[in-house]
């Protein structure tokens, strides 16, 4: 598998995750407009939060494996502090 196909595969996976999250958010908007049960809305919001966390960790893994390491291998300066900052931002 080429580097380009790995990148394209990660992009497609991320776009798929983001589209699902977008659909969930629209669903919650409808629920609020329809004055649905508050507990149902909270459950859906928790699902969205979990999906966003999962997408964040997926992209962080992709970044570490494919972007950060590749840049470092090509002689780029990628301080570990930058990567750690992203890890902490992605953590709940």
C-alpha positions as CSV (number, residue, x, y, z in Angstrom):
1,X,0.0,0.0,0.0
2,X,1.4,3.4,-1.0
3,X,1.7,6.4,1.3
4,X,-0.9,8.2,-0.8
5,X,-3.4,5.3,-0.5
6,X,-2.9,5.3,3.3
7,X,-3.6,9.0,3.4
8,X,-6.7,8.6,1.2
9,X,-8.0,5.7,3.3
10,X,-7.6,7.8,6.5
11,X,-9.2,10.8,4.9
12,X,-12.2,8.7,3.7
13,X,-12.6,7.1,7.1
14,X,-12.5,10.5,8.8
15,X,-15.0,12.0,6.4
16,X,-17.3,9.1,7.0
17,X,-17.1,9.6,10.8
18,X,-17.7,13.3,10.4
19,X,-20.7,12.7,8.2
20,X,-22.2,10.3,10.9
21,X,-21.6,12.9,13.6
22,X,-23.2,15.6,11.4
23,X,-26.2,13.4,11.0
24,X,-26.4,12.7,14.7
25,X,-26.3,16.5,15.4
26,X,-29.1,17.1,12.9
27,X,-31.1,14.4,14.6
28,X,-30.7,16.1,18.0
29,X,-31.8,19.4,16.5
30,X,-35.0,17.7,15.3
31,X,-35.5,16.2,18.7
32,X,-35.2,19.6,20.4
33,X,-37.6,21.1,17.8
34,X,-40.0,18.3,18.4
35,X,-39.7,18.8,22.2
36,X,-38.7,15.2,22.7
37,X,-37.9,13.7,26.1
38,X,-34.9,15.4,27.7
39,X,-33.3,12.1,28.7
40,X,-33.4,11.0,25.1
41,X,-31.7,14.2,24.0
42,X,-29.0,13.8,26.6
43,X,-28.3,10.2,25.5
44,X,-27.9,11.4,21.9
45,X,-25.6,14.2,23.0
46,X,-23.5,11.6,24.9
47,X,-23.4,9.5,21.7
48,X,-22.1,12.5,19.7
49,X,-19.5,13.2,22.3
50,X,-18.3,9.6,22.1
51,X,-18.2,9.7,18.3
52,X,-16.2,13.0,18.4
53,X,-13.7,11.5,20.9
54,X,-13.4,8.4,18.7
55,X,-12.8,10.5,15.6
56,X,-10.2,12.6,17.5
57,X,-8.3,9.5,18.6
58,X,-8.5,8.0,15.1
59,X,-7.0,11.1,13.6
60,X,-4.4,11.5,16.3
61,X,-3.3,7.9,15.6
62,X,-3.2,8.6,11.8
63,X,-1.2,11.8,12.5
64,X,1.3,10.0,14.7
65,X,1.7,7.1,12.4
66,X,1.6,8.7,9.0
67,X,2.2,12.4,9.2
68,X,4.4,13.1,12.2
69,X,6.7,10.2,11.7
70,X,7.0,10.8,8.0
71,X,7.9,14.5,8.5
72,X,10.5,13.5,11.1
73,X,12.0,10.9,8.7
74,X,12.3,13.5,6.0
75,X,14.4,15.6,8.4
76,X,11.6,17.9,9.5
77,X,11.6,19.2,13.0
78,X,8.6,17.7,14.9
79,X,9.3,18.3,18.6
80,X,7.7,15.7,20.8
81,X,6.1,18.5,22.8
82,X,4.0,19.4,19.8
83,X,2.8,15.8,19.5
84,X,2.1,15.6,23.3
85,X,0.1,18.8,23.2
86,X,-2.1,17.2,20.5
87,X,-2.5,14.1,22.6
88,X,-3.7,16.1,25.6
89,X,-6.1,18.2,23.5
90,X,-7.6,14.9,22.1
91,X,-8.0,13.4,25.6
92,X,-11.3,13.9,27.5
